[in-house]
Amino acid sequence: RKIFTFAELYLPRLGYAKRAHLMNAMVPGLAGGKMSSSDPNSKIDFLDAPEVVRKKIKAAFCEEGNVAENGILAFVKAVLIP
């Protein structure tokens, strides 16, 4: 996030137009806890094939009553039904 602040400050000084950027909601990983880019099964990529998405959802951490670390619920809330 610091790079966005840096870019907002310095890009106009270098002659570039002010840029816009999108921020994503922070959601837990599919394995519970923090999402990790080094663990491909902890996240759903937009370019994942449908069968890969199904496999990841079926293997996801989904403990009864644990809403805070439920990656599936967070994904639905942030991506499918914002």
Backbone as ProteinMPNN parsed JSONL, in Angstrom:
{"seq_chain_A": "RKIFTFAELYLPRLGYAKRAHLMNAMVPGLAGGKMSSSDPNSKIDFLDAPEVVRKKIKAAFCEEGNVAENGILAFVKAVLIP", "coords_chain_A": {"N_chain_A": [[0.814, -1.193, 0.0], [2.054, 1.128, 0.513], [3.402, 1.744, -1.796], [1.451, 2.79, -3.443], [0.873, 5.239, -2.251], [3.342, 6.442, -2.555], [3.482, 6.522, -5.378], [1.309, 8.198, -5.904], [2.225, 10.588, -4.911], [4.681, 11.089, -6.297], [4.473, 10.5, -9.111], [2.931, 12.557, -10.513], [4.788, 14.631, -10.262], [6.744, 13.789, -11.938], [5.641, 14.155, -14.355], [3.605, 12.472, -15.113], [0.149, 11.498, -15.357], [-2.213, 11.654, -12.656], [-2.795, 8.644, -10.998], [-5.22, 6.012, -10.707], [-6.189, 3.478, -8.405], [-7.189, 0.189, -7.465], [-8.352, -1.383, -4.555], [-8.395, -4.467, -2.915], [-10.547, -6.38, -0.816], [-9.393, -7.74, 2.27], [-9.229, -11.089, 2.694], [-9.605, -14.237, 4.389], [-7.596, -17.174, 3.768], [-8.344, -20.155, 1.828], [-7.601, -22.336, 3.243], [-7.958, -21.651, 5.805], [-7.108, -19.121, 8.152], [-4.42, -16.901, 7.223], [-4.217, -15.894, 3.798], [-2.053, -17.249, 1.359], [0.295, -16.588, -1.115], [2.165, -18.416, -1.838], [0.995, -20.834, -1.455], [-0.924, -22.465, -3.535], [-3.42, -23.602, -3.13], [-4.713, -22.089, -1.273], [-6.103, -20.026, -2.267], [-8.394, -18.649, -4.707], [-7.882, -18.18, -7.999], [-8.632, -15.841, -10.588], [-8.212, -16.869, -13.088], [-8.319, -19.572, -12.789], [-9.334, -22.803, -13.794], [-12.713, -24.064, -14.093], [-12.987, -26.684, -12.957], [-10.804, -26.77, -11.258], [-11.432, -24.76, -9.45], [-13.712, -25.893, -8.262], [-12.508, -28.102, -7.005], [-10.811, -26.809, -5.16], [-12.698, -25.484, -3.568], [-14.111, -27.644, -2.474], [-12.117, -28.732, -0.879], [-11.67, -26.797, 0.976], [-11.186, -25.104, 4.149], [-13.712, -25.255, 6.429], [-14.972, -24.942, 9.058], [-17.539, -25.673, 11.318], [-19.374, -23.043, 12.703], [-17.181, -21.353, 12.79], [-16.714, -18.423, 11.648], [-14.974, -16.319, 11.263], [-12.514, -17.246, 10.184], [-13.245, -18.439, 7.851], [-12.694, -18.982, 4.675], [-14.283, -19.424, 2.409], [-16.81, -18.234, 2.97], [-15.937, -15.583, 3.244], [-14.94, -15.111, 0.668], [-17.276, -15.317, -0.868], [-18.71, -13.154, 0.191], [-17.001, -10.975, -0.459], [-16.484, -11.179, -3.218], [-18.487, -12.532, -4.812], [-21.022, -11.659, -3.843], [-20.937, -8.719, -3.274]], "CA_chain_A": [[0.0, 0.0, 0.0], [2.938, 2.291, 0.525], [3.772, 2.077, -3.17], [0.401, 3.633, -4.0], [1.098, 6.578, -1.703], [4.549, 6.92, -3.224], [3.122, 6.835, -6.763], [0.41, 9.353, -5.9], [3.024, 11.773, -4.629], [5.782, 11.36, -7.215], [4.176, 10.405, -10.545], [2.64, 13.873, -11.094], [6.024, 15.421, -10.301], [7.524, 13.298, -13.075], [4.918, 14.459, -15.582], [2.56, 11.489, -15.381], [-1.174, 11.815, -14.815], [-2.516, 11.004, -11.385], [-3.322, 7.317, -11.276], [-6.231, 5.418, -9.833], [-5.889, 2.086, -8.093], [-8.252, -0.545, -6.788], [-7.906, -2.17, -3.411], [-9.238, -5.628, -2.649], [-10.789, -6.701, 0.589], [-8.529, -8.782, 2.814], [-10.041, -12.249, 3.05], [-8.785, -15.376, 4.806], [-7.342, -18.188, 2.757], [-9.25, -21.303, 1.801], [-7.129, -23.312, 4.225], [-8.122, -21.041, 7.121], [-6.004, -18.216, 8.45], [-3.968, -15.959, 6.203], [-4.04, -16.382, 2.436], [-0.641, -17.261, 1.007], [0.53, -16.744, -2.554], [3.014, -19.592, -2.051], [0.136, -22.017, -1.379], [-1.956, -22.26, -4.558], [-4.724, -24.087, -2.681], [-5.286, -21.179, -0.281], [-6.781, -18.919, -2.951], [-9.012, -18.915, -6.005], [-7.443, -17.207, -8.992], [-9.644, -15.586, -11.611], [-7.919, -17.674, -14.273], [-8.448, -20.999, -12.483], [-10.366, -23.533, -14.539], [-13.853, -24.415, -13.234], [-12.754, -27.905, -12.178], [-9.834, -26.428, -10.212], [-12.188, -24.006, -8.446], [-14.527, -26.876, -7.53], [-11.601, -28.889, -6.158], [-10.366, -25.949, -4.064], [-13.84, -25.236, -2.679], [-14.394, -28.884, -1.737], [-11.042, -28.981, 0.083], [-11.496, -25.604, 1.814], [-11.456, -25.138, 5.584], [-15.065, -24.757, 6.661], [-15.343, -25.449, 10.374], [-18.85, -25.211, 11.769], [-19.358, -21.979, 13.7], [-16.001, -20.501, 12.646], [-16.986, -17.496, 10.557], [-13.84, -15.407, 11.101], [-11.451, -17.824, 9.358], [-13.874, -19.2, 6.777], [-12.345, -18.36, 3.404], [-15.398, -19.525, 1.456], [-17.77, -17.174, 3.29], [-15.306, -14.298, 2.941], [-14.88, -14.994, -0.79], [-18.641, -15.038, -1.334], [-19.055, -11.789, 0.601], [-16.157, -9.975, -1.116], [-16.407, -11.301, -4.677], [-19.728, -12.928, -5.468], [-22.147, -10.831, -3.392], [-20.321, -7.591, -2.532]], "C_chain_A": [[0.858, 1.257, 0.0], [3.331, 2.709, -0.885], [2.722, 2.962, -3.82], [0.546, 5.073, -3.519], [2.302, 7.218, -2.379], [4.228, 7.359, -4.655], [2.233, 8.071, -6.839], [1.189, 10.651, -5.698], [3.988, 12.105, -5.77], [5.456, 11.271, -8.704], [3.795, 11.752, -11.158], [3.881, 14.763, -11.192], [6.909, 15.024, -11.477], [6.805, 13.507, -14.405], [3.838, 13.458, -15.955], [1.236, 11.948, -14.774], [-1.36, 11.085, -13.489], [-3.194, 9.676, -11.676], [-4.395, 6.917, -10.278], [-5.813, 3.985, -9.546], [-7.045, 1.479, -7.311], [-7.654, -1.352, -5.648], [-8.901, -3.304, -3.194], [-9.441, -5.796, -1.153], [-9.82, -7.796, 1.028], [-9.422, -9.93, 3.274], [-9.127, -13.385, 3.497], [-8.61, -16.371, 3.662], [-8.317, -19.344, 2.849], [-8.848, -22.373, 2.805], [-7.333, -22.809, 5.649], [-6.918, -20.173, 7.419], [-5.653, -17.346, 7.264], [-3.813, -16.623, 4.835], [-2.562, -16.272, 2.068], [-0.474, -17.466, -0.493], [1.412, -17.957, -2.842], [2.22, -20.896, -1.967], [-1.011, -21.841, -2.373], [-3.344, -22.733, -4.136], [-5.377, -23.171, -1.645], [-6.057, -20.036, -0.925], [-7.419, -19.408, -4.244], [-8.557, -17.804, -6.939], [-8.532, -17.033, -10.042], [-9.427, -16.432, -12.856], [-7.96, -19.177, -14.002], [-9.58, -21.614, -13.312], [-11.495, -23.922, -13.583], [-13.62, -25.667, -12.387], [-11.746, -27.671, -11.048], [-10.535, -25.668, -9.086], [-13.039, -24.959, -7.61], [-13.672, -27.673, -6.55], [-11.155, -28.07, -4.943], [-11.492, -25.691, -3.067], [-14.153, -26.478, -1.848], [-13.354, -29.162, -0.659], [-10.867, -27.844, 1.091], [-11.842, -25.865, 3.278], [-12.82, -24.513, 5.823], [-15.595, -25.35, 7.967], [-16.671, -24.846, 10.821], [-18.701, -24.168, 12.876], [-18.172, -21.03, 13.599], [-16.187, -19.606, 11.421], [-15.758, -16.644, 10.248], [-12.767, -15.949, 10.165], [-11.995, -18.646, 8.195], [-13.644, -18.479, 5.449], [-13.463, -18.387, 2.38], [-16.419, -18.418, 1.712], [-17.208, -15.798, 2.942], [-15.241, -14.064, 1.436], [-16.251, -14.643, -1.358], [-19.012, -13.59, -1.023], [-18.275, -10.737, -0.193], [-16.252, -10.003, -2.641], [-17.762, -11.571, -5.324], [-20.914, -12.044, -5.114], [-21.592, -9.649, -2.597], [-21.337, -6.622, -1.954]], "O_chain_A": [[0.431, 2.316, -0.46], [3.565, 3.89, -1.144], [3.054, 3.798, -4.659], [0.364, 6.013, -4.293], [2.275, 8.397, -2.73], [4.648, 8.431, -5.093], [2.389, 8.897, -7.738], [0.837, 11.688, -6.26], [4.103, 13.265, -6.168], [6.126, 11.929, -9.5], [4.289, 12.076, -12.237], [3.996, 15.565, -12.119], [7.721, 15.818, -11.952], [7.295, 13.089, -15.454], [3.218, 13.585, -17.01], [1.216, 12.696, -13.797], [-0.749, 10.046, -13.238], [-4.083, 9.607, -12.526], [-4.457, 7.425, -9.158], [-5.151, 3.354, -10.37], [-7.772, 2.169, -6.597], [-6.575, -1.93, -5.778], [-10.113, -3.104, -3.283], [-8.603, -5.398, -0.343], [-9.471, -8.675, 0.24], [-10.272, -9.751, 4.146], [-7.993, -13.485, 3.03], [-9.392, -16.39, 2.711], [-9.03, -19.488, 3.842], [-9.661, -23.22, 3.176], [-6.924, -23.472, 6.603], [-5.812, -20.476, 6.972], [-6.493, -17.085, 6.403], [-3.344, -17.756, 4.727], [-1.901, -15.3, 2.434], [-1.033, -18.4, -1.069], [1.412, -18.471, -3.96], [2.718, -21.949, -2.365], [-1.974, -21.135, -2.078], [-4.342, -22.312, -4.721], [-6.485, -23.452, -1.189], [-6.602, -19.177, -0.231], [-7.036, -20.439, -4.798], [-8.821, -16.627, -6.693], [-9.267, -17.972, -10.346], [-10.372, -16.684, -13.604], [-7.665, -19.971, -14.895], [-10.637, -21.011, -13.496], [-11.258, -24.092, -12.387], [-14.014, -25.705, -11.222], [-11.832, -28.31, -9.999], [-10.265, -25.906, -7.909], [-13.081, -24.843, -6.386], [-14.066, -27.891, -5.405], [-11.127, -28.583, -3.825], [-11.263, -25.681, -1.858], [-14.428, -26.374, -0.653], [-13.672, -29.765, 0.366], [-10.005, -27.923, 1.966], [-12.667, -26.719, 3.602], [-13.051, -23.362, 5.455], [-16.533, -26.147, 7.975], [-16.883, -23.64, 10.705], [-17.993, -24.386, 13.86], [-18.162, -19.995, 14.266], [-15.855, -19.992, 10.301], [-15.528, -16.286, 9.093], [-12.164, -15.177, 9.418], [-11.274, -19.462, 7.62], [-14.314, -17.494, 5.139], [-13.581, -17.47, 1.567], [-16.846, -17.739, 0.778], [-17.92, -14.948, 2.407], [-15.461, -12.945, 0.973], [-16.37, -13.777, -2.225], [-19.56, -12.887, -1.871], [-18.84, -9.708, -0.563], [-16.114, -8.964, -3.287], [-18.135, -10.899, -6.286], [-21.723, -11.713, -5.981], [-21.76, -9.587, -1.379], [-20.959, -5.64, -1.315]]}, "name": "protein", "num_of_chains": 1, "seq": "RKIFTFAELYLPRLGYAKRAHLMNAMVPGLAGGKMSSSDPNSKIDFLDAPEVVRKKIKAAFCEEGNVAENGILAFVKAVLIP"}
